[in-house]
Amino acid sequence: MADGDAAGLEPRRAARRELSEALRSLLDVMARAPAEVSELRELAASVRGTAARWAALPEERPRENEMLAGMSDFRERGPIVGQANPIAPPARYWFDEAAGEARGEVCFGNAYEGGPGVVHGGFLSAVLDEVLGFTTIQSGKPGFTGELTVRYLGPTPIGRPLAIAARYEHSEGRRIYATGELRDGDRVTCRAEGLFISIDAERFAQMQREREERGGGSGRTD
C-alpha cells in the first residue's frame, strides 16, 4: 500500500503523519525511559488535555471511495498500515505484478516486544491477516477474515526490517483462499493460511452508514 512521499501530501495529512511518527518514537522508548515521575505526570496531563480538546471537535468525514465506502482513508487510519495511526508499525505493501503476489515490509519497534528481543506473535498474526486480506482484491471482491491459521517457525526479532509476501490462491463461491509469510532475511519466521468471505460494496456502504449513525468516537464511556 505504498504511496507518494509526504512532501506531496496536502498539509493536514502530512502533519498527521508527522505527529504519528513522533508518537511512535515516544511509544518506542516510553516503557523503559528513566524519566522522573513529575515529568511523566506532566506529559500525561498534556496528552489528556489535547485528547479532550480534539474529542470536542466534529469528526472529519473520510474521502469518498469509488469502490468501498469508508475505506478511502485506510492507509492513513488503519491499525496495521495507517501512516497517521501511531499504533501501526506501520506495514507497507503493494502488488508485485511480475511475481503475481503482494510484497511488503515492516519493522517492529520496542512497543511490540513480547519475549525479550522478539515480536509478540499477535502482532505478527495481525500483519499477516492484513496482507492476506489485501490479496483478496485479486479475486474480484475484497473479503473479511473467516479463518486464519498462523504457524510460528522461529523467533521474529524487533528492530529489524522484515519482508512480507502473500498470494491469492483460489476462490470457491464467496470463499477466498490466500497464503503468506514473513521473513527475517532468508529465514521464514511465520507462515499463514487464510479463508476470507467476500463482501460486496453495498455491505461496506451499510457498515459505513451504521458507523455514522453511531457517531464514531472512541467507544469510551468515562
N, C-alpha and C positions, 0 to 999 in steps of 0.2 A: 504494500500500500504506500508506495513511495510517491512523493510529490515534490514540487519545486522547493528551493531553499527559502528560508524565512524572509529574505530580503524582498522576494516577490509577492509577499502576502499583504493583505490590507492591514492597516496598523493595529486594530484591536486584536485580530487573530494572532499576529506576530507577537504582540505584548502578552497575550495569554500563554503562548508557548514559552516565552522568556520567563514568565512568572513560574510556570510549571517546572521548568528546568531548575530554577533556583530552589523550589520546594523539594525537588528530588535530591538536590545536593544536601539540603538540610536533613531529610529523612535518612540519607546515607550515613550521616555522622551522629545523628541525634541520640541514638540508644546508648552510645559509649562515650559521648563527649563529656569531659570532666568540667562541665560548666557549673558555676555557682548556683545555689538554689534560688537566690534572688533574680539572677539572670534568666533562669528557666521560667520562673513565675511571671516575670515582666514580659517575656516573649509570649507566654500562654495568654496573658491578658490582651496583648496587642492582637493576636490571632483571633481570639473570641470577638473582640470589638469589630474587626474587619468583617468577620463572618456575619455578625448581626447586621451591620450596615448593608452588606450585599444581599442578605436574605430579604430585606425590606424592599428591594428593587423588583420591578416586574421581570419575569423570566424572558430571556431573549428567544424568539421563535427560531427554530432551525431553518436553514435554507431548504427550498423545495428540491426534491429528488425526482427525476423523471421516471425512475424505476420503482423505488421503495420509499414510502412515506416515513419520515422520521429518521432516515439513515444517512442523510446527506452530510451531516457533520460528524460521522462516526470516527473518522480518522483524527478528529480533534478531541472528542469526549470519551471514546472507547476505553475500557479498563485495561486493555492489553496493548492497543496500538495508539491510544489517544495522546497526541503530542501536546495537547493542552490539558491533560489529566495527570496530575502529579503522582498518582498511584500506579500509572502504567510504566513499564520499564524504560521506554516504550519499545515494542517489537515493530519491525518494518518488514513487509513482504510484498511480492509482486509476482505476476505471471511471467515465467520464462517460456516463451513460445517454442523456442528451439528444443528445450528439454521436455516440453509437454507437462510441466508441473509448476507449482508455486515454489519460489525460493525466497529466503529472507534471512534476517539476522536479529539477534537480541543479546543484550548483555545485562545481567542481573547484578545490582549492587548489594550493599550490606543489608538493606531493608528486606531483602528476600531470602536471607540466610535461614536455613533450617539447622542441620547438623553443622559443626564447625567447618567453615570454608566452603560449604556446598549449598546449592539452591534447594529450598523446600519443594518437595515433589508436587504439591498442589499448584504452585505457580507454573511448573513445567507442564502439567496437565492442562492448565488454562491456556497457555500459549499454543499447545498442540490442538486443542479444541478450536481455538480461534482460526488457525491457519487451515485446518481441515474444513471448517465451515466455509472459509473463503473459496476453497476449490469447488464447492458445490455449485458455484455460479456456472461452471463448465457444463453442468447437466442441463442448463436451460432455466432452472429455477433455484433460488437460494433455499437452504434448508436449516431447520433448527435441530439441535443435537437430540437424538433419540437414545443413543448408547455410545459410550466412549470407553475403550479398553486401552490402558497405558501400561507398557512393560518397561520397568526401570532396569537398565542393564549395567549401571555403574554410577558413581557419584558425578554430579554436574557442578563444576566449580563456579563460585561467584567471581565477578570481576573479569571474566574472560568473554570475548566475542564468540557466540555460538551460532552455527549455521542451521537454518530451518529448511526443510524440504517436505513437500506434501503433494499428493496427486489424487485426482478424481479417478476412481476405479470403474464403477458402472452404476446403473440405476435399475430398479425393478419397481415400476409404477411410481409411487411417491417416495419410495425408499432409495436413498442415495448413499453410496459407499465410498469412503476415502481412507487413505493411509498417509502416514508421515513420520518424520523423525527429527531429533535434534542431535547435532554433532559438536563435539569439542575437538577441533582439528580433524583428524581422521577417525576419531573414536565416536561411535554412536552411543549416546548416553541413555536415550529412551526412544521408544517407538510407540505409535498409536494406530489403532484401527477405529474408525468411526462410522456409525449409522446415523444418517440425518433424514429428516422427514421434510419434504418440500412444502413450502408455504407460498401462496400466491400473493400478488401485490395488494389485493383487496383486504386480505387478512392483516397485512402490515398497516394499511390505512386505518382499519378498525382499531388496531392497537394504539396507533398514534392519537386517534380521536379519544379513546378511553384515557390515555395519559393526560391529554389536555383537559378533559372533564375533571380528573382528579386534581389538576393544578400543579403537577410535578412536585417540586420541593424535595427536601432532604429525607422525608419519611420520619423525622424525629417528632416526638410529641411533647418534649420538655421545653 
